[in-house]
Amino acid sequence: MTNGTDAATTPLRTLARAAGRVGRGIRWYMTTLMGDTAYATYVAHHHRQHPGDEPMTERQFWRQRMDDQDRNPGARCC
């Protein structure tokens, strides 16, 4: 015999897991969209493509990225 509360908590747990996945997906999308993961992505790429070479520091990376955007504004409004 099963406890009646087990049947009621299973849909709630399923809903909570789904909400957690949605929340993590939104967080991933927003951090990627805003460029928060750009340096980590660069470092991972650099280690794969240029093993043994030291990657730029995070400060150097962002400075170069801003300089590149200033030189090539592309679709930016300003």
Biopython code that builds the backbone (N, CA, C, O; Angstrom):
import numpy as np
from Bio.PDB.StructureBuilder import StructureBuilder

atoms = [
    (1, "MET", "N", (0.841, -1.181, 0.000)),
    (1, "MET", "CA", (0.000, 0.000, 0.000)),
    (1, "MET", "C", (0.884, 1.241, 0.000)),
    (1, "MET", "O", (1.845, 1.322, 0.766)),
    (2, "THR", "N", (0.571, 2.185, -0.836)),
    (2, "THR", "CA", (1.372, 3.405, -0.913)),
    (2, "THR", "C", (0.720, 4.510, -0.126)),
    (2, "THR", "O", (-0.494, 4.529, 0.075)),
    (3, "ASN", "N", (1.524, 5.401, 0.302)),
    (3, "ASN", "CA", (1.059, 6.557, 1.045)),
    (3, "ASN", "C", (0.430, 7.538, 0.057)),
    (3, "ASN", "O", (0.988, 7.740, -1.022)),
    (4, "GLY", "N", (-0.682, 8.142, 0.373)),
    (4, "GLY", "CA", (-1.371, 9.062, -0.512)),
    (4, "GLY", "C", (-0.561, 10.308, -0.826)),
    (4, "GLY", "O", (-0.770, 10.927, -1.870)),
    (5, "THR", "N", (0.361, 10.692, 0.055)),
    (5, "THR", "CA", (1.153, 11.898, -0.192)),
    (5, "THR", "C", (2.206, 11.664, -1.261)),
    (5, "THR", "O", (2.621, 12.618, -1.919)),
    (6, "ASP", "N", (2.656, 10.420, -1.460)),
    (6, "ASP", "CA", (3.647, 10.128, -2.494)),
    (6, "ASP", "C", (3.104, 10.457, -3.881)),
    (6, "ASP", "O", (3.812, 11.020, -4.716)),
    (7, "ALA", "N", (1.852, 10.106, -4.118)),
    (7, "ALA", "CA", (1.256, 10.372, -5.423)),
    (7, "ALA", "C", (1.116, 11.871, -5.664)),
    (7, "ALA", "O", (1.234, 12.330, -6.801)),
    (8, "ALA", "N", (0.869, 12.624, -4.620)),
    (8, "ALA", "CA", (0.701, 14.069, -4.771)),
    (8, "ALA", "C", (2.045, 14.774, -4.950)),
    (8, "ALA", "O", (2.117, 15.784, -5.650)),
    (9, "THR", "N", (3.107, 14.263, -4.334)),
    (9, "THR", "CA", (4.396, 14.942, -4.424)),
    (9, "THR", "C", (5.110, 14.652, -5.735)),
    (9, "THR", "O", (5.941, 15.454, -6.161)),
    (10, "THR", "N", (4.820, 13.548, -6.382)),
    (10, "THR", "CA", (5.493, 13.216, -7.636)),
    (10, "THR", "C", (5.251, 14.277, -8.711)),
    (10, "THR", "O", (6.217, 14.716, -9.334)),
    (11, "PRO", "N", (4.018, 14.709, -8.960)),
    (11, "PRO", "CA", (3.832, 15.783, -9.946)),
    (11, "PRO", "C", (4.520, 17.090, -9.518)),
    (11, "PRO", "O", (5.035, 17.830, -10.355)),
    (12, "LEU", "N", (4.521, 17.359, -8.216)),
    (12, "LEU", "CA", (5.195, 18.570, -7.742)),
    (12, "LEU", "C", (6.704, 18.491, -7.963)),
    (12, "LEU", "O", (7.331, 19.476, -8.353)),
    (13, "ARG", "N", (7.268, 17.346, -7.720)),
    (13, "ARG", "CA", (8.710, 17.172, -7.957)),
    (13, "ARG", "C", (9.025, 17.309, -9.442)),
    (13, "ARG", "O", (10.013, 17.937, -9.824)),
    (14, "THR", "N", (8.180, 16.716, -10.268)),
    (14, "THR", "CA", (8.367, 16.812, -11.719)),
    (14, "THR", "C", (8.289, 18.270, -12.163)),
    (14, "THR", "O", (9.101, 18.726, -12.968)),
    (15, "LEU", "N", (7.312, 18.992, -11.637)),
    (15, "LEU", "CA", (7.164, 20.408, -11.971)),
    (15, "LEU", "C", (8.356, 21.223, -11.480)),
    (15, "LEU", "O", (8.832, 22.115, -12.183)),
    (16, "ALA", "N", (8.840, 20.919, -10.279)),
    (16, "ALA", "CA", (10.001, 21.637, -9.734)),
    (16, "ALA", "C", (11.250, 21.371, -10.575)),
    (16, "ALA", "O", (12.032, 22.285, -10.835)),
    (17, "ARG", "N", (11.434, 20.136, -10.992)),
    (17, "ARG", "CA", (12.587, 19.815, -11.849)),
    (17, "ARG", "C", (12.498, 20.546, -13.186)),
    (17, "ARG", "O", (13.491, 21.080, -13.681)),
    (18, "ALA", "N", (11.307, 20.563, -13.758)),
    (18, "ALA", "CA", (11.114, 21.253, -15.035)),
    (18, "ALA", "C", (11.373, 22.755, -14.873)),
    (18, "ALA", "O", (12.009, 23.373, -15.726)),
    (19, "ALA", "N", (10.880, 23.333, -13.784)),
    (19, "ALA", "CA", (11.108, 24.760, -13.535)),
    (19, "ALA", "C", (12.599, 25.042, -13.344)),
    (19, "ALA", "O", (13.102, 26.073, -13.790)),
    (20, "GLY", "N", (13.292, 24.138, -12.691)),
    (20, "GLY", "CA", (14.740, 24.296, -12.515)),
    (20, "GLY", "C", (15.470, 24.257, -13.841)),
    (20, "GLY", "O", (16.376, 25.055, -14.079)),
    (21, "ARG", "N", (15.079, 23.328, -14.708)),
    (21, "ARG", "CA", (15.700, 23.246, -16.041)),
    (21, "ARG", "C", (15.437, 24.515, -16.846)),
    (21, "ARG", "O", (16.335, 25.033, -17.511)),
    (22, "VAL", "N", (14.217, 25.008, -16.785)),
    (22, "VAL", "CA", (13.871, 26.237, -17.503)),
    (22, "VAL", "C", (14.691, 27.400, -16.962)),
    (22, "VAL", "O", (15.228, 28.200, -17.728)),
    (23, "GLY", "N", (14.784, 27.490, -15.644)),
    (23, "GLY", "CA", (15.570, 28.562, -15.027)),
    (23, "GLY", "C", (17.033, 28.500, -15.426)),
    (23, "GLY", "O", (17.638, 29.527, -15.733)),
    (24, "ARG", "N", (17.604, 27.311, -15.423)),
    (24, "ARG", "CA", (19.006, 27.165, -15.849)),
    (24, "ARG", "C", (19.183, 27.514, -17.315)),
    (24, "ARG", "O", (20.192, 28.107, -17.697)),
    (25, "GLY", "N", (18.207, 27.150, -18.140)),
    (25, "GLY", "CA", (18.265, 27.491, -19.560)),
    (25, "GLY", "C", (18.209, 28.995, -19.784)),
    (25, "GLY", "O", (18.947, 29.532, -20.610)),
    (26, "ILE", "N", (17.342, 29.667, -19.056)),
    (26, "ILE", "CA", (17.240, 31.124, -19.175)),
    (26, "ILE", "C", (18.530, 31.775, -18.706)),
    (26, "ILE", "O", (19.023, 32.709, -19.338)),
    (27, "ARG", "N", (19.080, 31.285, -17.597)),
    (27, "ARG", "CA", (20.343, 31.843, -17.091)),
    (27, "ARG", "C", (21.463, 31.656, -18.111)),
    (27, "ARG", "O", (22.232, 32.583, -18.367)),
    (28, "TRP", "N", (21.556, 30.454, -18.695)),
    (28, "TRP", "CA", (22.581, 30.187, -19.712)),
    (28, "TRP", "C", (22.413, 31.138, -20.891)),
    (28, "TRP", "O", (23.385, 31.728, -21.364)),
    (29, "TYR", "N", (21.182, 31.283, -21.362)),
    (29, "TYR", "CA", (20.915, 32.137, -22.519)),
    (29, "TYR", "C", (21.306, 33.588, -22.230)),
    (29, "TYR", "O", (21.952, 34.235, -23.054)),
    (30, "MET", "N", (20.919, 34.088, -21.079)),
    (30, "MET", "CA", (21.200, 35.489, -20.744)),
    (30, "MET", "C", (22.699, 35.731, -20.557)),
    (30, "MET", "O", (23.216, 36.741, -21.033)),
    (31, "THR", "N", (23.400, 34.835, -19.881)),
    (31, "THR", "CA", (24.838, 35.041, -19.688)),
    (31, "THR", "C", (25.587, 34.924, -21.005)),
    (31, "THR", "O", (26.572, 35.628, -21.225)),
    (32, "THR", "N", (25.129, 34.043, -21.877)),
    (32, "THR", "CA", (25.756, 33.922, -23.191)),
    (32, "THR", "C", (25.447, 35.147, -24.046)),
    (32, "THR", "O", (26.331, 35.686, -24.713)),
    (33, "LEU", "N", (24.201, 35.579, -24.024)),
    (33, "LEU", "CA", (23.778, 36.741, -24.807)),
    (33, "LEU", "C", (24.534, 37.997, -24.380)),
    (33, "LEU", "O", (24.920, 38.804, -25.226)),
    (34, "MET", "N", (24.746, 38.167, -23.091)),
    (34, "MET", "CA", (25.412, 39.360, -22.578)),
    (34, "MET", "C", (26.939, 39.258, -22.669)),
    (34, "MET", "O", (27.635, 40.237, -22.402)),
    (35, "GLY", "N", (27.457, 38.107, -23.036)),
    (35, "GLY", "CA", (28.895, 37.956, -23.207)),
    (35, "GLY", "C", (29.634, 37.563, -21.940)),
    (35, "GLY", "O", (30.864, 37.592, -21.905)),
    (36, "ASP", "N", (28.895, 37.195, -20.896)),
    (36, "ASP", "CA", (29.540, 36.851, -19.629)),
    (36, "ASP", "C", (30.443, 35.630, -19.737)),
    (36, "ASP", "O", (31.379, 35.485, -18.951)),
    (37, "THR", "N", (30.179, 34.761, -20.688)),
    (37, "THR", "CA", (30.971, 33.540, -20.832)),
    (37, "THR", "C", (32.043, 33.668, -21.910)),
    (37, "THR", "O", (32.730, 32.692, -22.214)),
    (38, "ALA", "N", (32.193, 34.850, -22.489)),
    (38, "ALA", "CA", (33.102, 35.033, -23.625)),
    (38, "ALA", "C", (34.551, 34.715, -23.262)),
    (38, "ALA", "O", (35.247, 34.060, -24.038)),
    (39, "TYR", "N", (35.016, 35.165, -22.104)),
    (39, "TYR", "CA", (36.409, 34.924, -21.745)),
    (39, "TYR", "C", (36.652, 33.436, -21.496)),
    (39, "TYR", "O", (37.658, 32.890, -21.950)),
    (40, "ALA", "N", (35.748, 32.783, -20.786)),
    (40, "ALA", "CA", (35.902, 31.342, -20.528)),
    (40, "ALA", "C", (35.898, 30.562, -21.842)),
    (40, "ALA", "O", (36.661, 29.609, -21.999)),
    (41, "THR", "N", (35.049, 30.959, -22.778)),
    (41, "THR", "CA", (35.014, 30.312, -24.091)),
    (41, "THR", "C", (36.329, 30.526, -24.826)),
    (41, "THR", "O", (36.865, 29.602, -25.436)),
    (42, "TYR", "N", (36.847, 31.753, -24.764)),
    (42, "TYR", "CA", (38.134, 32.064, -25.399)),
    (42, "TYR", "C", (39.258, 31.207, -24.801)),
    (42, "TYR", "O", (40.062, 30.641, -25.541)),
    (43, "VAL", "N", (39.317, 31.111, -23.480)),
    (43, "VAL", "CA", (40.387, 30.340, -22.831)),
    (43, "VAL", "C", (40.303, 28.862, -23.222)),
    (43, "VAL", "O", (41.323, 28.236, -23.510)),
    (44, "ALA", "N", (39.093, 28.307, -23.232)),
    (44, "ALA", "CA", (38.931, 26.896, -23.624)),
    (44, "ALA", "C", (39.386, 26.692, -25.068)),
    (44, "ALA", "O", (40.087, 25.726, -25.370)),
    (45, "HIS", "N", (38.989, 27.595, -25.954)),
    (45, "HIS", "CA", (39.408, 27.514, -27.357)),
    (45, "HIS", "C", (40.926, 27.643, -27.474)),
    (45, "HIS", "O", (41.560, 26.891, -28.214)),
    (46, "HIS", "N", (41.502, 28.586, -26.751)),
    (46, "HIS", "CA", (42.942, 28.826, -26.819)),
    (46, "HIS", "C", (43.727, 27.586, -26.371)),
    (46, "HIS", "O", (44.722, 27.217, -26.995)),
    (47, "HIS", "N", (43.278, 26.956, -25.301)),
    (47, "HIS", "CA", (43.966, 25.751, -24.817)),
    (47, "HIS", "C", (43.861, 24.599, -25.815)),
    (47, "HIS", "O", (44.795, 23.811, -25.962)),
    (48, "ARG", "N", (42.710, 24.506, -26.504)),
    (48, "ARG", "CA", (42.554, 23.449, -27.516)),
    (48, "ARG", "C", (43.400, 23.718, -28.749)),
    (48, "ARG", "O", (44.043, 22.805, -29.268)),
    (49, "GLN", "N", (43.410, 24.955, -29.223)),
    (49, "GLN", "CA", (44.065, 25.289, -30.486)),
    (49, "GLN", "C", (45.542, 25.644, -30.344)),
    (49, "GLN", "O", (46.318, 25.472, -31.284)),
    (50, "HIS", "N", (45.925, 26.133, -29.184)),
    (50, "HIS", "CA", (47.303, 26.586, -28.977)),
    (50, "HIS", "C", (47.857, 26.041, -27.658)),
    (50, "HIS", "O", (48.189, 26.813, -26.758)),
    (51, "PRO", "N", (47.957, 24.721, -27.544)),
    (51, "PRO", "CA", (48.444, 24.165, -26.274)),
    (51, "PRO", "C", (49.874, 24.647, -25.998)),
    (51, "PRO", "O", (50.706, 24.716, -26.903)),
    (52, "GLY", "N", (50.131, 24.966, -24.769)),
    (52, "GLY", "CA", (51.461, 25.432, -24.386)),
    (52, "GLY", "C", (51.614, 26.938, -24.448)),
    (52, "GLY", "O", (52.500, 27.488, -23.794)),
    (53, "ASP", "N", (50.772, 27.628, -25.219)),
    (53, "ASP", "CA", (50.809, 29.087, -25.274)),
    (53, "ASP", "C", (49.930, 29.656, -24.169)),
    (53, "ASP", "O", (48.868, 29.113, -23.864)),
    (54, "GLU", "N", (50.377, 30.738, -23.583)),
    (54, "GLU", "CA", (49.625, 31.393, -22.511)),
    (54, "GLU", "C", (48.524, 32.259, -23.134)),
    (54, "GLU", "O", (48.820, 33.077, -24.005)),
    (55, "PRO", "N", (47.271, 32.104, -22.713)),
    (55, "PRO", "CA", (46.210, 32.966, -23.253)),
    (55, "PRO", "C", (46.327, 34.381, -22.685)),
    (55, "PRO", "O", (47.036, 34.614, -21.706)),
    (56, "MET", "N", (45.625, 35.314, -23.314)),
    (56, "MET", "CA", (45.586, 36.684, -22.801)),
    (56, "MET", "C", (44.951, 36.678, -21.412)),
    (56, "MET", "O", (44.161, 35.795, -21.079)),
    (57, "THR", "N", (45.306, 37.665, -20.623)),
    (57, "THR", "CA", (44.614, 37.820, -19.347)),
    (57, "THR", "C", (43.192, 38.278, -19.638)),
    (57, "THR", "O", (42.888, 38.714, -20.748)),
    (58, "GLU", "N", (42.331, 38.178, -18.648)),
    (58, "GLU", "CA", (40.947, 38.597, -18.853)),
    (58, "GLU", "C", (40.883, 40.087, -19.184)),
    (58, "GLU", "O", (40.077, 40.506, -20.014)),
    (59, "ARG", "N", (41.716, 40.872, -18.548)),
    (59, "ARG", "CA", (41.745, 42.315, -18.833)),
    (59, "ARG", "C", (42.164, 42.580, -20.286)),
    (59, "ARG", "O", (41.548, 43.394, -20.974)),
    (60, "GLN", "N", (43.206, 41.894, -20.744)),
    (60, "GLN", "CA", (43.654, 42.047, -22.131)),
    (60, "GLN", "C", (42.563, 41.616, -23.110)),
    (60, "GLN", "O", (42.329, 42.273, -24.125)),
    (61, "PHE", "N", (41.899, 40.503, -22.791)),
    (61, "PHE", "CA", (40.843, 39.988, -23.651)),
    (61, "PHE", "C", (39.729, 41.014, -23.837)),
    (61, "PHE", "O", (39.321, 41.297, -24.964)),
    (62, "TRP", "N", (39.238, 41.570, -22.726)),
    (62, "TRP", "CA", (38.137, 42.535, -22.820)),
    (62, "TRP", "C", (38.574, 43.822, -23.506)),
    (62, "TRP", "O", (37.799, 44.424, -24.248)),
    (63, "ARG", "N", (39.818, 44.248, -23.262)),
    (63, "ARG", "CA", (40.306, 45.453, -23.928)),
    (63, "ARG", "C", (40.336, 45.246, -25.448)),
    (63, "ARG", "O", (39.904, 46.110, -26.211)),
    (64, "GLN", "N", (40.852, 44.090, -25.873)),
    (64, "GLN", "CA", (40.907, 43.786, -27.304)),
    (64, "GLN", "C", (39.500, 43.680, -27.879)),
    (64, "GLN", "O", (39.241, 44.175, -28.976)),
    (65, "ARG", "N", (38.609, 43.054, -27.167)),
    (65, "ARG", "CA", (37.230, 42.907, -27.643)),
    (65, "ARG", "C", (36.565, 44.271, -27.829)),
    (65, "ARG", "O", (35.891, 44.502, -28.833)),
    (66, "MET", "N", (36.754, 45.171, -26.866)),
    (66, "MET", "CA", (36.178, 46.515, -26.984)),
    (66, "MET", "C", (36.818, 47.288, -28.136)),
    (66, "MET", "O", (36.128, 47.991, -28.874)),
    (67, "ASP", "N", (38.133, 47.159, -28.289)),
    (67, "ASP", "CA", (38.817, 47.827, -29.401)),
    (67, "ASP", "C", (38.308, 47.307, -30.739)),
    (67, "ASP", "O", (38.086, 48.086, -31.667)),
    (68, "ASP", "N", (38.123, 45.989, -30.842)),
    (68, "ASP", "CA", (37.601, 45.393, -32.076)),
    (68, "ASP", "C", (36.196, 45.913, -32.381)),
    (68, "ASP", "O", (35.875, 46.195, -33.535)),
    (69, "GLN", "N", (35.363, 46.041, -31.353)),
    (69, "GLN", "CA", (34.010, 46.545, -31.561)),
    (69, "GLN", "C", (34.026, 48.009, -31.973)),
    (69, "GLN", "O", (33.185, 48.437, -32.764)),
    (70, "ASP", "N", (34.972, 48.783, -31.448)),
    (70, "ASP", "CA", (35.081, 50.188, -31.846)),
    (70, "ASP", "C", (35.513, 50.308, -33.302)),
    (70, "ASP", "O", (35.017, 51.174, -34.023)),
    (71, "ARG", "N", (36.421, 49.459, -33.739)),
    (71, "ARG", "CA", (36.893, 49.486, -35.117)),
    (71, "ARG", "C", (35.851, 48.973, -36.094)),
    (71, "ARG", "O", (35.762, 49.462, -37.221)),
    (72, "ASN", "N", (35.062, 47.990, -35.674)),
    (72, "ASN", "CA", (34.068, 47.349, -36.549)),
    (72, "ASN", "C", (32.704, 47.340, -35.847)),
    (72, "ASN", "O", (32.310, 46.315, -35.290)),
    (73, "PRO", "N", (31.990, 48.450, -35.867)),
    (73, "PRO", "CA", (30.745, 48.521, -35.098)),
    (73, "PRO", "C", (29.643, 47.585, -35.562)),
    (73, "PRO", "O", (28.768, 47.242, -34.767)),
    (74, "GLY", "N", (29.653, 47.159, -36.815)),
    (74, "GLY", "CA", (28.664, 46.189, -37.304)),
    (74, "GLY", "C", (27.255, 46.671, -37.101)),
    (74, "GLY", "O", (26.904, 47.764, -37.545)),
    (75, "ALA", "N", (26.432, 45.872, -36.433)),
    (75, "ALA", "CA", (25.010, 46.161, -36.279)),
    (75, "ALA", "C", (24.697, 46.952, -35.013)),
    (75, "ALA", "O", (23.525, 47.127, -34.677)),
    (76, "ARG", "N", (25.700, 47.426, -34.313)),
    (76, "ARG", "CA", (25.421, 48.201, -33.096)),
    (76, "ARG", "C", (24.722, 49.506, -33.455)),
    (76, "ARG", "O", (24.870, 50.015, -34.566)),
    (77, "CYS", "N", (23.988, 50.024, -32.541)),
    (77, "CYS", "CA", (23.271, 51.277, -32.797)),
    (77, "CYS", "C", (24.175, 52.503, -32.552)),
    (77, "CYS", "O", (23.938, 53.565, -33.127)),
    (78, "CYS", "N", (25.177, 52.364, -31.726)),
    (78, "CYS", "CA", (26.005, 53.526, -31.355)),
    (78, "CYS", "C", (27.483, 53.278, -31.598)),
    (78, "CYS", "O", (28.307, 54.155, -31.338)),
]
sb = StructureBuilder()
sb.init_structure("model")
sb.init_model(0)
sb.init_chain("A")
sb.init_seg("    ")
for serial, (resi, resn, name, xyz) in enumerate(atoms, 1):
    if name == "N":
        sb.init_residue(resn, " ", resi, " ")
    sb.init_atom(name, np.array(xyz, "f"), 0.0, 1.0, " ", f" {name:<3s}", serial, name[0])
structure = sb.get_structure()
